[in-house]
Amino acid sequence: MDSGSLLIIVLAVLVGLLLILVAVSVRIVPQWAQMVVYRWGQAGPDKVRNPGLRFLVPVADRGVLVDLREQFIEVPRQTAITKDNAPLGVDFLIYWKIVDPLMSQINVLNFAGALQGVAATSLRSVIGDIPLDEVLSEREKINENLRLKLDEVTERWGGKVMTVEIREILPPPAVQEAMNRQLSAERTRRAVITESEGTRQATINVAEGDKQSAILRAEGDRQAAILRAQGFSNALQTIFEAAKGIDQKTMALQYLDALKALGSGPATKFVIPLEFTQLIGPIGAMVKSGMAKPGDDK
């Protein structure tokens, strides 16, 4: 082999080694992560690299990417016993994220697995302090209590629990049946109350209507009585005004007309007022004076 061929082989080997070194030492850290660098197996706060193009010392450095995005784990159904000894099946979701990449690497082997195990035991602890009725009605309170308990544990692992969401709570069949009966009874009670309220309101409305009608009728009768009284008063006033212009002779003539009408009737007995004799005297005098001859008064 001549020297030229040997030189080419050496150059090819050097280029290959250079490419390998570049591939090992040059790392790209994405935006959603940070990289923890172990130098000779040791790491520290100064060994956490931010996103971007990063270089490692070949052989001496080893870089581990840590995902900083929010993630979730699903905790399968766990059996927990309430304060009043009622067994429940509960499954829930945990949303978490890494806030300290270095601690998440050196303080725990598998953050997600460890969190799931702690969540199962914390759930039993939280449910065990709450009666069944509160477990079924105060889900948000249980979520918050679980989150606080898990956050206390995961803080030393460099993580943070963002949210805990209970998806389903399954009471035992006997409790479920009792709950269904209670719900049915409650619905029946509400229906009866609603119906009685409707009947009461309808009765009140009818009574109010009758009351208003009676008031209106009484008001109408009062107005009618007032109008009749005013009519009678006006008629009496008119009669009185007319009577003031009637003299004794006119009254006597009216009495004579009345006697004429009585005489034409079938009755044989008549009642004549005493005042008639007082009125008939002037009429007789008038007749006598009309029939007297001139000079008779001498």
C-alpha positions in Angstrom: 0.0 0.0 0.0 1.5 3.3 -1.0 1.6 6.4 1.2 -1.2 8.1 -0.7 -3.7 5.4 0.0 -2.6 5.3 3.6 -3.1 9.0 4.0 -6.7 8.8 2.6 -7.5 6.0 5.1 -6.1 8.0 8.0 -8.1 11.1 6.9 -11.3 9.1 6.6 -10.8 7.7 10.1 -10.2 11.1 11.5 -13.3 12.5 9.8 -15.3 9.6 11.1 -14.0 10.2 14.6 -14.7 13.9 14.3 -18.3 13.2 13.3 -18.8 10.9 16.2 -17.4 13.5 18.6 -19.7 16.1 17.2 -22.7 13.8 17.5 -21.8 13.0 21.1 -20.9 16.5 22.2 -23.4 18.7 20.4 -27.0 18.5 21.8 -30.1 20.6 21.0 -32.3 21.3 23.9 -35.9 22.0 22.8 -38.0 24.9 24.2 -40.2 22.7 26.4 -37.2 21.0 28.2 -34.0 21.6 30.1 -30.9 19.4 30.2 -29.1 18.1 33.3 -25.4 17.5 32.6 -23.6 14.9 34.6 -19.8 15.4 34.5 -18.0 12.3 35.6 -21.3 11.2 37.2 -21.8 14.4 39.2 -24.4 17.2 38.7 -25.1 20.5 40.3 -27.2 23.6 39.8 -24.6 25.0 37.4 -25.0 21.9 35.2 -28.6 22.6 34.2 -28.7 23.8 30.6 -31.5 25.9 29.1 -33.1 25.4 25.6 -30.8 25.9 22.6 -27.6 24.5 21.1 -25.4 23.0 23.9 -22.0 21.4 23.8 -20.8 18.5 26.0 -17.3 17.4 26.8 -17.0 14.0 25.1 -16.6 11.0 27.5 -16.7 13.3 30.6 -20.3 14.7 30.2 -23.6 13.0 29.9 -26.8 15.0 29.3 -30.3 14.0 30.3 -33.3 16.0 28.9 -36.1 16.8 31.4 -39.6 17.6 30.1 -41.0 20.7 31.8 -44.5 20.4 30.2 -47.6 19.7 32.3 -48.4 16.0 32.2 -51.1 13.8 33.7 -51.3 10.3 35.0 -54.4 8.2 35.5 -54.8 6.5 38.8 -56.9 3.3 38.4 -59.9 2.7 40.6 -58.9 2.4 44.2 -61.1 1.1 47.0 -61.3 3.5 50.0 -63.4 3.3 53.2 -65.2 6.4 54.4 -65.4 7.6 58.0 -68.7 5.8 58.5 -67.3 2.6 57.1 -68.8 2.7 53.6 -66.5 1.2 50.8 -66.1 3.3 47.7 -64.4 2.8 44.3 -62.7 6.0 43.2 -60.5 6.7 40.2 -59.0 10.1 39.3 -56.5 12.1 37.2 -53.4 13.9 38.4 -51.9 16.8 36.4 -48.3 17.6 37.3 -45.2 19.2 36.0 -41.4 19.4 36.8 -40.3 22.6 38.3 -36.8 21.6 39.4 -35.0 19.4 36.8 -32.0 18.6 39.0 -34.1 17.4 42.0 -36.3 15.3 39.7 -33.2 13.5 38.5 -31.3 12.9 41.7 -34.1 12.6 44.3 -36.5 10.1 42.6 -36.0 7.3 40.1 -39.4 7.4 38.4 -41.4 10.6 39.2 -44.7 9.4 37.6 -44.6 6.0 39.1 -43.8 7.4 42.6 -46.6 10.0 42.3 -49.1 7.3 41.3 -48.2 5.2 44.4 -48.4 8.2 46.8 -51.7 9.2 45.2 -53.3 5.8 46.0 -52.3 5.9 49.7 -53.2 9.6 50.0 -56.7 8.9 48.6 -57.4 6.4 51.3 -56.2 8.8 53.9 -58.4 11.7 52.7 -61.5 9.5 52.1 -61.1 7.9 55.5 -61.6 11.3 57.3 -64.9 12.2 55.5 -68.4 10.6 55.9 -70.1 9.1 52.9 -72.6 11.9 52.3 -69.8 14.5 52.2 -67.7 12.4 49.8 -70.6 12.3 47.4 -71.5 16.0 47.7 -68.1 17.7 48.2 -66.0 16.4 45.4 -64.1 19.7 45.0 -63.1 19.7 48.6 -61.6 16.2 48.2 -59.8 17.2 45.0 -58.1 20.1 46.9 -57.2 18.0 49.9 -55.6 15.4 47.6 -53.7 18.1 45.7 -52.3 19.6 48.9 -51.2 16.2 50.2 -49.5 15.1 47.0 -47.9 18.5 46.6 -46.2 18.2 50.0 -44.6 14.9 48.9 -43.7 15.8 45.3 -42.0 19.1 46.4 -38.9 17.2 47.4 -38.9 15.5 44.0 -38.7 18.8 42.1 -42.3 18.5 40.9 -45.6 20.2 41.5 -49.1 18.8 41.4 -51.3 21.3 39.5 -54.7 19.7 39.7 -56.4 16.6 41.0 -59.7 15.6 39.3 -61.9 12.7 40.6 -63.6 11.2 37.6 -65.9 8.7 39.3 -67.1 7.6 42.7 -68.9 4.3 42.9 -70.6 3.4 46.2 -71.5 -0.3 46.9 -74.8 -1.6 45.3 -76.7 -1.4 48.6 -75.7 2.2 49.2 -76.5 3.0 45.5 -80.0 1.5 45.9 -80.6 3.4 49.1 -79.5 6.6 47.3 -81.9 5.9 44.5 -84.8 5.4 46.9 -83.8 8.6 48.7 -83.6 10.5 45.4 -87.1 9.2 44.4 -88.6 10.2 47.7 -87.0 13.6 47.5 -88.5 14.1 44.0 -91.9 12.9 45.2 -91.7 15.4 48.1 -90.8 18.2 45.8 -93.6 17.3 43.5 -96.1 17.3 46.3 -94.8 20.6 47.6 -95.0 22.1 44.2 -98.5 20.9 43.6 -99.7 22.1 47.1 -98.0 25.5 46.4 -99.8 25.7 43.1 -103.2 24.8 44.7 -102.6 27.3 47.5 -101.7 30.0 45.0 -104.8 29.2 42.9 -107.0 29.4 46.0 -105.5 32.7 46.9 -106.0 34.0 43.4 -109.7 32.9 43.4 -110.2 34.5 46.9 -108.5 37.7 45.7 -110.7 37.7 42.6 -113.9 37.2 44.7 -112.8 40.0 47.1 -112.2 42.4 44.2 -115.5 41.5 42.7 -117.3 42.1 45.9 -115.6 45.4 46.4 -116.5 46.4 42.9 -120.1 45.4 43.3 -120.3 47.2 46.6 -118.8 50.3 45.0 -121.2 50.0 42.2 -124.2 49.7 44.5 -123.0 52.7 46.5 -122.6 54.8 43.4 -126.0 53.7 42.2 -127.6 54.6 45.6 -125.8 58.0 45.5 -127.1 58.6 42.0 -130.7 57.6 43.1 -130.6 59.8 46.1 -129.3 62.7 44.0 -132.2 62.0 41.6 -134.7 62.0 44.4 -133.2 65.1 45.8 -133.4 66.8 42.5 -137.0 65.7 41.9 -138.0 66.9 45.3 -136.3 70.1 44.7 -138.1 70.5 41.4 -141.5 69.6 43.0 -140.8 72.0 45.9 -139.9 74.8 43.4 -143.1 74.1 41.5 -145.2 73.9 44.6 -144.1 77.3 45.7 -145.9 78.8 42.6 -149.2 76.9 43.2 -152.0 78.9 45.0 -154.9 77.6 47.0 -157.3 77.8 44.0 -155.0 75.7 41.8 -154.8 73.0 44.6 -158.6 73.0 44.9 -159.0 72.5 41.2 -156.5 69.6 41.3 -158.6 68.1 44.1 -161.7 68.4 42.0 -160.0 66.7 39.1 -159.0 63.9 41.5 -162.7 63.6 42.7 -163.8 63.4 39.1 -161.4 60.6 38.5 -162.6 58.8 41.6 -166.2 59.3 40.6 -165.7 57.6 37.3 -164.3 54.4 39.1 -166.4 51.5 40.3 -165.8 52.2 44.0 -168.8 53.3 46.2 -166.9 54.6 49.2 -164.4 57.4 49.2 -162.0 58.9 51.8 -161.8 62.6 51.4 -159.0 64.5 53.3 -159.9 67.1 55.8 -157.9 69.7 54.0 -160.3 69.3 51.1 -163.1 71.1 53.1 -160.7 74.0 53.8 -159.9 74.2 50.1 -163.5 73.8 48.8 -164.7 76.9 50.9 -163.0 79.5 48.6 -164.2 77.6 45.6 -167.8 77.8 46.8 -167.4 81.5 47.5 -166.0 82.0 44.0 -169.0 80.1 42.6 -171.5 82.1 44.8 -169.9 85.4 43.8 -170.1 84.4 40.1 -173.8 83.5 40.3 -174.9 86.6 42.3 -176.9 89.2 40.5 -175.8 92.8 40.4 -177.3 94.7 43.2 -177.9 91.7 45.5 -175.2 92.8 47.9 -177.1 95.9 48.8 
